[in-house]
């Protein structure tokens, strides 16, 4: 048997990781400015994370949600404290796609409606309804296609107002990323998020804040939507929630009531996943990682804006994007092969930075020096 070939793979085998660094099977060290796709929130193999998961593994790895699992309640309490959403309710699952799937399903249950508003360049996952609300036809199979999702332009307040005016009594939910990740680090305006909150309240729709990539402290606040000073009805989470251990969840405002059997999962909320998620929150608190993300991210953005060859530097905290002119189209590849630095991308020409929230100034300077070298390399060679 061979692997199903669906990934564009770099010919690199990673065998060890620590903090913001990873090593391949040849002993070569790389700086990780990609964080495994915004997953590594507290740094690779953080000792507290390793200890927490190891201790839980030695006690109990799994039992189903047919019994009381106290570590779930411990996680809910800590998550409420760190996020500031202490009166919300937690439903645990395994991934960001599953989180958004459950959020959309719950919104439809709650309202009795079918229509969803999503936005162009959005990405919400690859499962049935999540991918239907994702603006990428190439990954939407025929069976996933539905007329129930309305795509509007991000930050277009007139279009959103008109859509609610015409179909407000049919809208179950608006789902929006505070910062679009896969779409290219596109920031949702604070005024637009405030408008979504107002219109959802007026029309009885559910405001879903997709925080899978832009949440969990990455932007300097726990949820990037918090910059708009609004509360969503449902927040979806995953990525950095488990620092590499598969865990996701939604937190749900108190006015949305549960019913037995409404949602369910086999592996969601298992003791190992909860231990991993607790370790992340504990380290975020003890090491002030949200504050570090804000401070280091601000420094990176400021320094990148001093490089005129890079275009449209944008982001918040340690969720940063910039565009490349044609003459620098190979920059991401050169950073990896020449400088041994992992970064992310968004088509056609955006580099995305999604490092650990513990990224140090020293690590940031190493990246800035490397990108400076690569920007000027063609001129030096000429």
N, C-alpha and C positions, 0 to 999 in steps of 0.2 A: 504494500500500500504506500502511496505517496500523499503529500499534503495537497489540498485543494488550493490551486494557485490564484489567490485573489489579492495578494499584497505586493506592493512595490517594495522590494527588500534591498537594503544595503548589505553588501557582503561582509558583515561584521558580526562576530559572535561575542556578546557581552557575558562575562562570567563572574564579575565582581563589581560591587558598587558601595560607595561610602560618601555621605554628604551630597555635594554637588558634582561628584566625579564617578565615572564608570571605567572599567578596564575590560579589554577584550582578551581573547584566548591567546594572544601573542604578547600580552603584558603591556599593551599600549594604553595610555591614560587619555580619557576624553573629559572635557567639561560639558556638563549636561545642562544646556539652556532650553531644553525641550520638556524635561520632566516626564518623559514617557507619555506625552500628550496631556500635560497639566495634571498628571496623577500624583507625582511625587511632591507632596505638600510640605513635609517636615524634613526632607533629606533622605537619601537612600540609607537603608539599614540603620536607622536611628536606634541607639541602644535601648531606649525606653520602649520603643515600638517592638523591637525584637523580644525584649523581656516580657512585655505584656502578652504578646501572642504566644510565646513559648510556654508561659505559665498556664495560660488557658488551654493550650493543646494538651498539656500534661494532666489537666483536670477533666475537660469535656470539650470535644470538638463540635459535636452536633447532636441535637435532638429536634424534633419537629415543633411547630407552633401549636401543637395540641396540648402542650403543657406550659406552665408558667416558666418564663426564662428571666430571672431577676436582672441579668446583665443588660437586657433590653431596656428595662426601666432605669437603670443606672445611666445608660447612654442617653435616653430621652431627657433626663434631668440635666446632665452636663451639657447637652446640645442646646437646650433651652437657655441655660445660663450664659454660654459663650456667644450664642447668636442673638440673644436679647428677645427671643420669641418664646418666653416661658409659658404662655397660655395656649400655645399651639399643641397639636397632637402629631405623633410620629408614626408613620408606617414604613417599615424597612423592606427593602428588596435587594437586588444584586447589581444593578447597573444603571447608567443614566437613561438609556432607552426605556428600561423597565420603569424607572421613576416617572418619566414623562408619559408613558403609556397609562400608568395608574392615575396620574394627575388628570389627564384628559378624560379617562373613563369616569373618574369620580366627579368631575365637573358635569358630565352628562347625566350621571345618576342624580346629582344634586338639583340640577335645573330642569331635568326632563327634556332637554333640548339636544339638537344634533350639530349645529353649526359651530365651527371653530375659526377664529381669526388668527392667522400666523403671518409672518413677514418674509419678504423677499430676501434671499441669501441666508435664511435661517437654517439651522441644523438641530434637530431634536432627537435623533436616533434612527435606528434601522428596523425596529419592530413595526407592527402593522399600522397603528394609528400615528405613532411617533414619526414614521417615515412619510406618511401621507401629509403630515404638517411640516415636512422638510422640503425646502425649495431646491431640490436637485432631482429632476426627472429621471436621470440615469440610474438612480438607486431605488426608484419606486417601481415595483413589479406591477403588472396589470391587476393582480388581486388586491393590491393596496390602494388603488386609485379610487377616489371618492369625490363627489361634488359637495361634501360637507365642509371642506376646508377652503377658506377665502384667503388669498394672499394679497396683502397690501404692501406698499412701499414703507420701509422703516422710516420713522420720524415724520411721516406725512400726516399732519394733524387734520387737514381738511378731508382726506380720504377716510380716515378712521371715523370722524364725526359723521360723514355721509353714510358710511356703511351701517353704523348703529342707528342712524335716523331711518334707514330703509329696512333694516332687518333685525333691529334690536331685540324684538321678542322671540327671535329664533336663535340668538347667539348664546351658546353654552359657555364659551370661554375665549379669552384672549391669552395666547401663549407667546412670551417674548423673552429673549435673552437680554440681560442688562448690557452685556457686550457680546456681540456675535463672535464666536470663536472660529469655527470652520469656515464661516463666511468671510473672514478676513480682518478680524479685530475692528468691527464696526460698532461704535458706541451709540447706544440708545439715549436720546436726549432726556434730561431730567424732566423737562416740561411734557414730553411725550408719555413718559411713565406716569406722571401725575394725571394726564388726560385719560390714559387707560384706566387708572383707578377710579376716576370720576364717572366715566361712562359705564364701567362694569357695575358700579354701585347703583347708578341711575336705572340701569336696564336689568338688574338682577343676574348679571353674568359673573363668571368666576375669573379672577385675575391670576394666571399661572406665571410665576417668575421662574423661568428655566435658569437655574443656577448651577447646572452640572459642571460647566467649565469656568464660569465667571464668579462662582461662589466659593465658599469655604475659605474666606480670608484673602483670596488671591489679589483682590484689588485694593486692599488696605482696610476695607470694611468687610463684615462677614458675608453679606450678600451685596453684589454690585448695585442692585436695585435700591439699597439703603441710601445711596447718594441722593436719591430723589425724595427722601423723607416720606415714603409711602409704605404701606403694608400690603403685600399681596395676600390672596386667599390661600394659595398653595405655592410652596417653594419646592422645586425638584433639586436633588443633590446626588452626586456620585464622585467620579474622578478623584480629587484630593481627599475625599472623605475617609478612605482606608489606606492611603499612602502606598497603594499597589495591591492591597488585599481587596478582592471584589466585594463591594458593598455600595448600596445606593439607598435612597429613601425620599419620601416626601414629608414635609411638615404642613399641617392642615389647620386653618383657622378654626376657632372653637365653634363658630356658627354652622359649620358643616358637620353633620352628625353621622357617626358610623352605624352600620347595621351588620349583624352577624352574616358572614359569608360574602359581603359586598366586594372585598378584595382578598387576595390570598397569594401565598408563595410557599414553596417548599424550603428553599435554602435561605431566603431573606431573613435577616435578624438572627442567624446562627451565632452561637457563642464566640467563635473565632472572629467572625466579622465584627461583632460588637466590641471585642477586646481591641481589635485593630483601630476601630473608629474612636474608641475612648482614648487610646494612646495618642492619636492625632490631636484631639482636643486638648489633652493634658499638656502636650508639648507646645502647642500653639499658645496656650496660656502662660506656661512657665518660661518660655523663651521669647515671648512678645512678638510672635511671628507676623501678626497682622500689621503691627507697627513697622517691623522690618521690611515687609513687602511694600508698604507705602513709601518708606524712606528710600530704600534701594531702588525701587521702581522710578521714583521721581528723579533720582540721580541718573539712572540709565537713560531715561527719556531726554533729560537736559543735555547729556553728553552726546547722544545720537543726533540731536538737533544741531549740534555743532559740525556735523558732517554733511556738507551741502549735496553730496552725491546721493544721499538717501532721501527719499521723498515721503511726505505725509506721515511723519512719525506720530503715533497715536497710542492711546491706551491708558490704563490706570493700574497703579501698583505694579505687580509682576505679571501683567497680561498686556503685552506690548506688540505692536505691529508696525512695519514700515514697508514701503514699496520700493522696487528696484527698477532703475532705468534699463534699457535694453543692453547697454554695455556692461552692466553688472548682473546679467541674468544667471550667471553661474556662481554667484556669490555663496549661496547656501551650500552647494556641492563643494566649493573650495574651502569653506569654513570647516566642513567635515573632513575632507581628505588632506588638506594642507595644515590646518590649525587644530584638528582633532576636537571640534566643537559641534555638538548636536544642536540644531535649531528646528523649528517647525516651519510649515509653509501654508499658504492658501493660494489657490490658482487665481489669476495667472502669474502674479509677480510679487507676492507678499511674503515676507519672512515674519514668523510669529515667535515670540519669546515667551515661554511658559515654564520658567525654572522653579526649583524649590523655593518656598517662601523664606527659607533660611539662607538664601543666597547672600554671600558676604560682599562687602565693598571690594575686597581683594579679588573675588571671583568675577565681579562685574568689571573691574579694571582689566582683568585678563581677557575677557571677551571684547572689550572696547579696543584694546591694543591689537588684538587679532583681526578684528574687522577693519581697523585702520590700515593694517598691513595689506589685507586683501584688496581693499579699495584702491590702494596706490600701486599694487603689484603690476598691473599692465603698463603703467607709465614708466615704472622702473625697468621693466623688461624691454620696453621700446628704446 
